[in-house]
Amino acid sequence: MVVRVVIAALTRGFHDTNAYATLIARNRSLSDVAICDQDLDVHHVLFHEGNISQEHQLYIADKTPSLNLKFVDVSEEFRYVPSDQGCKTGLCKETQGSARFSLGYKTMCRFWLHRFLDYTHDYDYVVRVDEDCVVKSLDLTSIIDDMRSSGKVYLTPSLMSEDSHDVVIGLARFSDRFAQEKGLAHPVYNQNPYTNVFVMNIEYFKCLALYQEYCKEVDKTGCIYINRWGDLPLWGVILSIMVPRDKWAVENRLVYYHGSHCNHINC
């Protein structure tokens, strides 16, 4: 059976094509580790805010023609009007730290928490590779083979400790209550997947009712926008309370350089 895989990033447009240098470096690194496997149907998608012109799309795609890049406009996500319930109830609040993050950044967090699933229903697996990541090694054939044989549904390259206190205000209270109400294990807050790169079984999470409900309840609070609850700590909660430990793993075959943090991951 052919497995359909999408390698994706969420990016934005610029006035000057020189500003795409980081994204193009990411794309070139993926082109260098091209996957040639008849059992994998690999697609490369760039989700964007609707502000990358057709001319700029051609410019970006021309730098890595082997990827056959597809650009998908997700501007609807950036028109989303968040709830202010979390602020009204005192669950979360804006802080000096959270105010430094743009509306676009917070929308990115929401997108990679759950909204991306609406745009990936044609695929079996999604591989997130953010625009500031330069891939050094990606043995996708063996990684997907191993996931299918072992039943793994989520791979992260690394685990991080807790996020900054001023951008997770109310998250523990909210998640503790959710877990208690659903009869789940107590959430773990210091084992968060490094989410700028991950590999995920799409169908598993689309069918995981608890995950869908948790994301819906997070949206109701509006705390991603009020206090910048990030997709990293939110996925840490999701994995710890509703995904059996033998179904997700740290994968050291995901090797890359994360530019914005100046981190070499698994190198």
SVG drawing of the C-alpha trace seen along z (x, -y; Angstrom):
<svg xmlns="http://www.w3.org/2000/svg" viewBox="-16 -45 42 49">
<polyline fill="none" stroke="black" stroke-width="0.4" points="0.0,0.0 1.3,-3.4 1.5,-5.8 0.8,-9.4 3.0,-11.8 2.9,-15.6 6.0,-17.6 4.6,-21.0 5.4,-24.4 3.3,-27.5 4.9,-30.6 4.2,-34.2 4.7,-36.6 7.2,-39.5 7.6,-42.5 11.2,-41.6 12.1,-38.2 15.4,-38.3 13.3,-37.8 12.6,-34.2 16.2,-33.2 15.4,-31.2 12.5,-29.4 14.5,-28.6 17.3,-27.2 14.8,-24.9 13.4,-23.8 16.9,-23.2 17.8,-21.0 14.7,-18.9 15.6,-18.7 19.0,-17.4 17.5,-14.5 15.0,-13.6 12.9,-10.5 12.9,-8.0 10.6,-5.2 7.8,-3.7 5.8,-3.0 5.9,-6.6 4.0,-9.3 5.6,-12.4 4.2,-15.9 5.6,-19.3 3.1,-21.9 3.6,-25.5 0.6,-26.8 0.6,-30.6 -1.3,-33.6 -2.6,-34.5 0.0,-37.1 2.5,-35.3 1.9,-36.5 1.8,-34.2 5.1,-35.8 6.7,-35.1 5.4,-31.5 7.1,-30.9 10.3,-32.5 10.3,-30.2 9.4,-27.1 12.0,-27.7 14.8,-27.4 13.8,-23.8 12.0,-22.4 12.4,-18.8 10.0,-19.4 7.1,-20.4 5.9,-22.8 2.2,-23.3 1.1,-26.6 -2.1,-26.4 -3.8,-29.6 -4.9,-29.4 -5.7,-33.1 -9.1,-32.1 -7.2,-31.0 -5.8,-34.5 -9.3,-36.0 -10.3,-33.8 -11.9,-35.9 -10.7,-34.3 -12.8,-34.1 -12.1,-36.3 -13.6,-33.8 -10.3,-33.0 -9.8,-36.6 -13.4,-37.1 -13.2,-34.1 -9.7,-34.9 -8.3,-31.7 -5.5,-33.5 -4.3,-37.0 -2.0,-38.9 1.5,-39.4 4.5,-41.4 6.0,-38.2 2.9,-37.1 2.3,-40.6 5.6,-40.3 4.1,-37.7 2.2,-38.8 -1.3,-37.8 0.3,-35.8 2.5,-33.8 -0.5,-32.9 -2.5,-31.9 0.4,-29.7 0.2,-28.0 -3.5,-27.3 -2.9,-26.1 -0.3,-23.5 -2.4,-22.5 -5.3,-21.2 -6.3,-23.4 -3.8,-21.9 -5.8,-18.6 -8.5,-20.4 -5.9,-20.8 -4.2,-17.4 -7.1,-15.0 -5.7,-13.6 -2.6,-12.2 -1.7,-9.5 1.2,-11.2 2.2,-14.8 5.8,-15.9 6.1,-19.4 9.3,-21.2 9.2,-24.8 10.7,-27.4 13.6,-28.1 14.7,-24.5 17.5,-23.2 17.3,-19.4 20.5,-17.4 19.0,-13.9 15.5,-12.6 15.3,-8.9 11.6,-9.0 11.3,-5.5 12.6,-3.8 10.8,-6.2 7.4,-5.6 8.1,-1.8 8.9,-1.7 5.9,-3.8 3.6,-1.5 5.1,1.7 5.3,0.4 2.0,-1.5 3.7,-4.8 1.5,-7.8 3.7,-10.7 7.4,-11.3 9.3,-14.3 13.0,-15.0 13.4,-16.1 11.6,-16.8 11.7,-20.2 11.0,-21.3 8.2,-23.6 7.5,-26.8 8.0,-30.2 5.7,-30.7 4.2,-34.0 2.9,-32.3 1.3,-29.3 -0.9,-31.0 -3.9,-28.9 -2.8,-26.0 -2.2,-23.6 -5.5,-24.5 -7.4,-24.1 -5.7,-20.8 -5.8,-19.3 -9.6,-19.9 -10.0,-18.5 -8.1,-15.3 -10.0,-14.9 -13.4,-15.3 -12.5,-12.7 -10.9,-10.3 -7.4,-10.6 -4.0,-10.5 -2.6,-13.7 -0.9,-15.8 2.9,-16.0 4.2,-19.5 7.9,-19.0 8.1,-16.7 7.0,-18.8 7.7,-17.8 9.8,-20.1 7.1,-20.9 9.0,-22.8 9.6,-19.3 7.3,-16.3 5.9,-13.2 2.3,-12.4 -0.3,-9.7 -3.1,-11.9 -5.9,-9.4 -5.2,-8.6 -5.7,-12.1 -8.6,-12.8 -10.4,-9.9 -9.2,-10.7 -12.3,-12.2 -10.5,-13.3 -8.0,-15.3 -10.7,-16.9 -12.6,-17.8 -9.5,-19.2 -8.7,-21.4 -12.3,-22.7 -12.2,-23.6 -8.8,-25.3 -10.3,-27.4 -13.3,-28.3 -10.9,-29.9 -9.1,-32.0 -5.9,-31.6 -3.7,-30.9 -4.4,-34.5 -4.7,-36.1 -1.7,-34.4 0.1,-32.8 -0.4,-29.1 1.9,-27.5 1.5,-24.4 4.5,-22.9 3.1,-22.8 -0.4,-22.0 1.0,-19.0 2.9,-18.0 -0.5,-17.8 -2.1,-15.9 0.6,-13.3 0.8,-12.8 -3.0,-12.3 -4.5,-10.7 -1.8,-9.0 -0.3,-5.8 3.4,-6.1 4.2,-3.3 2.5,-5.2 4.8,-8.2 8.6,-8.5 11.6,-10.8 13.1,-10.1 16.8,-10.8 16.7,-10.2 15.1,-13.7 18.4,-15.7 18.3,-19.4 19.4,-22.9 16.8,-25.1 17.7,-28.6 15.6,-30.8 17.0,-29.0 20.4,-28.4 20.1,-24.7 21.5,-21.7 19.0,-18.9 20.3,-15.3 23.5,-16.3"/>
</svg>
